[in-house]
């Protein structure tokens, strides 16, 4: 699955520490779906509390990219929750 990289700009990593792709990809897909949905199922708080397993020498996503993505998604969901 490489959908998150195409839609979110998340970069892959194998050498540097990263977050496990098998955890990041389904969560990012759920967030992307909720951001497009008129009634999201995920709240900003859930996105803020989300953690992923770190990996090294395995397929993963760069930690800084994922953290930045989650910050942006949390902000957008919070605005939506506040009616903005």
Buried (B, 14 or more C-beta within 10 A) or exposed (E): EEEBBEEBEBBBBEEEEBBBBBBBBEBBBBBBEBBEEEEBEBBBEBBBEBEBEEBEEEBBBBBEBBEBBBEBBBEBBBEBEEEE
